[in-house]
Amino acid sequence: MKRNGKIVFHLLLSFIVFLIVTGFAFAGGKQEAEPAEAVAAPAEAEKEPFVLGINNYMDSFEFCYKVHQSIEDAAAKYGIKVLYAEAQMEPERIKSNLDTFVIQGVDAIFEFNWTPDVTKKFMDENPDIVMITGDYKVDGAYYFGADNYGAGLILGRFLAGEVDKRWGGVVDAIVLGFPPVVGETIFLRMQGVVDGYRETHPEFSEDNVFSYDTMPDPTTVTRQFVTDFLTAHPDMTHIVVASNNDEGGVGALSAVETQGRENDVLIVSHGADSPFREKIRAGKGDLWIGSVAYQPEKYGDYLIPVLVDILEGRDAPKEILMEHVVVTKDNIDEYYPGE
């Protein structure tokens, strides 16, 4: 019995040892089976920035330079990448620049060369690219910039008031300078001047409205045209010269002063840019009496937030218009202080 008891005891002890050893083995196995430290899931790929192509007329033209820079500055605030080109209203260069933008993968284009036919053809061939035209209208494009006719109206109304004060409401001729190649948009800018004037003076005849093409250089062309007009009409003493831009105003001012006809002419223009402001501050405000401000330095602040809405699929207006005011010698410091 004793021997049998020892055998039973040893068997029991062996079984207990077996259980302990296998228990540790299983426990160790469980520890080894625990997952390794979790690997972080790959971060979501950064969203690619929108790309905007600016096809500008040329930076050497002050208004266009300011528009270009204001758009670039505003685009940077919104993380939009900008590609830039100039075409100087040359159809082949416009087309080449636009085609290059396509290759570069732009999402949108700001077209600032005022050539409706070229722009429309490109849009038909590239319907997936958002087209925004600056200061001229193309069917299907977003329009951004001036309220051209409205700007002309306020300039014409201002002109009527000045004519009443200075000339007793008498005007012999209104001479309009603008480039017809740009199309109806800029024509309406100039027609607005006449219509705004005729709100006060409905008797003024369209027969007394003369126009000329300011291309290719508005300053030089206007100087020559106004010189010729004054020479051909020595008996006219109440002549208004209205220019599509301030560069034309500079040419008109030069012609009038060279001819010694300062008392016979009033000049108005569109832009209120540096050429106008410099002349006003130099004391020419009784001859060059006013220019409509388009504030190109603010174009980007108006345009880019709307562009983001368009590209992100939100509702956006088809026309984005700037605000306009006539700048004169009396209010120039209010709108352009510290110059």
C-alpha positions in Angstrom: 0.0 0.0 0.0 2.8 2.4 0.9 4.5 1.7 -2.3 1.3 2.1 -4.3 0.7 5.4 -2.4 4.1 6.7 -3.5 3.4 5.8 -7.1 0.1 7.6 -6.9 1.8 10.6 -5.2 4.5 10.8 -7.9 2.0 10.5 -10.7 -0.1 13.2 -9.1 3.0 15.5 -8.7 4.0 14.9 -12.4 0.5 15.8 -13.5 0.6 19.0 -11.5 4.0 20.0 -12.9 2.6 19.3 -16.4 -0.3 21.6 -15.8 1.9 24.4 -14.6 4.3 24.1 -17.5 1.6 23.9 -20.1 -0.2 26.8 -18.5 2.8 29.0 -18.8 3.3 27.9 -22.3 -0.3 28.8 -23.2 0.0 32.1 -21.4 3.2 32.9 -23.2 1.5 31.9 -26.5 -1.3 34.3 -25.8 1.2 37.1 -25.1 3.0 36.4 -28.4 -0.3 36.3 -30.3 -1.2 39.9 -29.2 -1.1 42.2 -32.2 2.0 44.3 -32.8 1.7 48.1 -32.2 -1.0 49.4 -34.6 0.3 51.1 -37.8 -1.3 54.5 -38.4 -3.6 54.5 -41.4 -2.1 56.5 -44.3 -3.2 60.2 -44.1 -5.7 61.4 -46.7 -3.9 62.8 -49.7 -3.8 66.6 -49.6 -6.3 68.2 -51.9 -4.7 69.7 -55.0 -5.1 73.5 -55.2 -7.3 75.0 -57.9 -5.4 76.4 -60.8 -6.3 79.7 -62.4 -4.9 80.9 -65.7 -4.7 84.7 -66.3 -4.5 85.7 -69.9 -3.8 89.4 -69.6 -3.6 92.1 -72.2 -0.2 93.3 -70.9 1.2 94.4 -67.6 2.8 97.5 -69.1 -0.8 98.9 -69.3 -1.4 100.1 -65.8 -5.0 99.1 -65.4 -4.3 95.6 -66.5 -1.3 95.4 -64.3 -3.4 96.3 -61.3 -6.1 93.8 -62.2 -3.5 91.1 -62.6 -1.8 91.8 -59.3 -5.0 92.1 -57.3 -6.2 88.7 -58.6 -2.8 87.1 -57.8 -2.8 88.5 -54.3 -6.4 87.4 -53.6 -5.8 84.0 -55.1 -2.8 83.4 -52.8 -5.1 84.0 -49.8 -7.4 81.2 -50.9 -4.6 78.8 -51.9 -5.3 79.0 -55.6 -2.3 78.5 -57.9 -2.0 81.1 -60.7 -0.5 80.8 -64.2 0.1 84.0 -66.1 0.4 85.0 -69.8 0.0 88.1 -72.0 -1.4 88.3 -75.4 -1.8 92.0 -76.3 -5.1 91.3 -78.0 -3.3 89.4 -80.8 -5.7 86.5 -81.7 -3.0 83.9 -82.4 -1.2 84.7 -79.1 -4.5 84.6 -77.2 -5.3 81.1 -78.7 -1.8 79.8 -78.0 -1.9 81.0 -74.4 -5.3 79.5 -73.8 -4.3 76.1 -75.3 -1.2 76.1 -73.1 -3.3 76.6 -70.0 -5.3 73.5 -71.0 -2.1 71.5 -71.2 -1.1 72.9 -67.8 -4.3 71.6 -66.3 -6.1 74.8 -65.3 -9.5 74.7 -63.7 -10.5 78.3 -64.7 -9.3 81.1 -66.9 -9.6 84.9 -66.5 -9.5 86.2 -70.0 -8.6 89.9 -70.3 -8.0 90.5 -74.0 -11.5 91.6 -75.2 -11.7 89.4 -78.2 -15.2 87.7 -78.0 -14.9 85.5 -81.1 -11.6 83.9 -80.0 -12.8 83.4 -76.5 -16.1 81.8 -77.6 -14.3 79.4 -80.0 -12.0 78.2 -77.2 -15.0 77.8 -74.8 -16.8 75.6 -77.3 -13.7 73.4 -77.6 -13.1 73.3 -73.8 -16.5 73.2 -72.1 -15.1 71.8 -68.8 -12.9 74.9 -68.1 -14.6 77.8 -66.2 -14.2 80.9 -68.3 -14.4 84.4 -66.7 -14.2 87.3 -69.1 -12.9 90.6 -67.8 -14.8 93.7 -69.0 -16.3 92.1 -72.0 -19.2 89.6 -72.5 -19.2 86.2 -74.2 -22.2 84.0 -74.2 -21.8 81.2 -71.7 -18.9 82.8 -69.8 -19.0 84.4 -66.4 -18.7 88.1 -66.7 -16.5 90.1 -64.2 -15.6 93.7 -64.0 -17.2 97.0 -64.9 -20.8 97.8 -65.2 -19.9 99.5 -68.4 -23.1 101.1 -69.4 -23.8 102.1 -65.8 -20.4 103.7 -65.5 -21.0 105.6 -68.7 -24.4 106.8 -67.4 -23.0 108.2 -64.2 -20.2 109.9 -66.1 -22.7 111.4 -68.6 -24.9 112.7 -65.7 -21.9 114.3 -64.1 -20.9 115.8 -67.4 -24.4 117.3 -67.8 -24.1 119.1 -64.5 -20.7 120.5 -65.3 -21.9 121.7 -68.8 -24.8 123.4 -67.1 -22.5 125.2 -64.7 -19.7 126.1 -67.1 -21.4 126.5 -70.5 -25.0 127.1 -69.7 -26.1 123.7 -71.0 -24.6 124.2 -74.5 -22.5 121.4 -76.2 -21.5 121.6 -79.9 -20.0 118.1 -80.1 -19.3 115.0 -78.0 -16.3 113.1 -79.3 -16.0 109.5 -78.2 -12.8 107.5 -78.3 -12.9 103.7 -77.9 -11.7 100.5 -79.8 -14.7 99.0 -81.8 -12.8 95.7 -82.0 -13.7 95.1 -78.4 -17.3 94.8 -79.3 -20.6 95.9 -77.8 -19.5 96.0 -74.1 -17.1 98.9 -74.5 -19.4 100.6 -77.0 -22.1 100.6 -74.3 -19.6 102.2 -71.9 -19.3 105.2 -74.3 -23.0 105.3 -75.3 -23.8 105.5 -71.6 -21.9 108.8 -71.5 -24.2 110.2 -74.3 -27.4 108.7 -72.8 -26.5 110.0 -69.3 -25.9 113.5 -70.7 -29.2 113.4 -72.7 -31.2 112.5 -69.6 -30.8 116.2 -68.8 -30.5 117.4 -72.4 -32.8 115.3 -74.5 -32.6 117.8 -77.3 -28.9 117.0 -77.9 -28.7 115.3 -81.3 -26.9 112.1 -82.1 -25.7 113.9 -85.2 -23.4 115.9 -82.9 -21.7 112.7 -81.6 -18.4 111.8 -83.3 -16.3 108.7 -82.6 -12.8 107.4 -83.5 -10.9 104.1 -83.0 -8.2 104.4 -80.2 -6.2 101.3 -81.4 -3.4 100.6 -81.3 -2.2 103.3 -78.9 -4.9 105.4 -77.2 -2.6 108.2 -76.2 -1.0 108.8 -79.6 -4.2 108.2 -81.6 -6.3 110.5 -79.4 -3.7 113.3 -79.5 -3.8 113.2 -83.3 -7.5 112.8 -83.7 -8.3 115.6 -81.2 -5.7 117.9 -82.9 -7.3 117.3 -86.3 -10.8 117.7 -84.9 -10.0 121.1 -83.3 -8.3 122.2 -86.5 -11.3 121.3 -88.6 -13.8 123.0 -86.2 -12.4 126.4 -85.2 -15.8 127.8 -84.6 -16.9 125.1 -82.1 -16.3 126.4 -78.5 -18.2 123.7 -76.5 -16.5 120.4 -77.2 -16.6 117.3 -75.0 -13.9 114.6 -75.5 -14.9 111.3 -73.7 -12.2 108.6 -73.7 -12.6 104.9 -73.0 -9.6 105.1 -70.7 -7.2 107.6 -69.1 -4.5 107.0 -71.6 -6.8 108.5 -74.2 -7.4 111.4 -71.7 -3.7 112.1 -71.6 -3.7 112.4 -75.4 -6.7 114.7 -75.5 -5.2 116.9 -72.8 -2.0 117.2 -74.8 -3.8 118.1 -78.0 -6.0 120.7 -76.4 -3.1 122.5 -74.6 -1.0 122.4 -77.8 -3.8 124.0 -79.7 -4.5 126.6 -77.0 -8.2 125.5 -76.8 -8.5 125.0 -73.0 -11.6 127.2 -72.8 -13.4 125.3 -75.6 -13.0 121.7 -74.4 -14.0 119.5 -71.4 -12.4 116.0 -71.1 -13.9 113.0 -69.3 -12.6 109.5 -69.2 -12.9 106.0 -67.7 -10.5 104.6 -65.2 -9.4 107.2 -62.6 -6.0 105.6 -62.8 -2.5 107.2 -62.3 -2.5 109.2 -65.6 -5.7 110.9 -64.6 -4.8 111.4 -60.9 -1.3 112.8 -61.7 -2.8 115.4 -64.1 -5.5 116.4 -61.6 -2.9 116.8 -58.8 -0.9 118.9 -61.3 -3.8 121.4 -61.6 -5.5 120.1 -64.8 -8.9 119.4 -63.1 -10.7 122.3 -64.7 -10.0 120.9 -68.2 -10.0 117.1 -67.5 -12.9 117.3 -65.2 -13.7 113.7 -64.2 -12.9 110.0 -64.6 -15.0 107.0 -63.5 -13.2 104.9 -61.0 -13.1 101.1 -61.7 -10.7 100.3 -58.8 -8.6 97.6 -60.5 -6.7 97.2 -57.3 -9.9 95.6 -55.8 -10.7 93.2 -58.7 -9.3 90.2 -56.9 -11.3 90.8 -53.7 -14.5 90.8 -55.7 -13.6 87.9 -58.1 -11.8 85.2 -56.2 -14.4 84.4 -53.5 -17.0 84.0 -56.3 -14.5 81.8 -58.3 -14.1 79.5 -55.3 -17.9 79.1 -55.1 -18.0 78.3 -58.8 -15.2 75.7 -58.6 -16.7 74.1 -55.5 -20.1 73.7 -57.1 -22.0 76.4 -55.2 -24.4 78.9 -56.8 -22.7 81.9 -58.2 -23.9 84.9 -60.2 -23.1 85.0 -63.9 -22.2 88.7 -63.6 -19.9 90.1 -60.9 -19.9 93.9 -61.1 -17.6 96.5 -59.6 -18.9 99.7 -58.0 -18.2 103.0 -59.8 -17.9 106.6 -58.8 -16.7 109.7 -60.7 -13.5 111.1 -59.4 -12.8 114.8 -59.7 -10.4 117.4 -58.3 -12.8 118.0 -55.5 -13.1 114.4 -54.2 -9.8 112.8 -55.3 -8.4 112.8 -51.8 -11.5 111.0 -50.5 -11.0 108.0 -52.9 -7.2 108.1 -53.3 -5.8 109.6 -50.1 -2.1 109.9 -49.3 -0.8 110.0 -52.9 
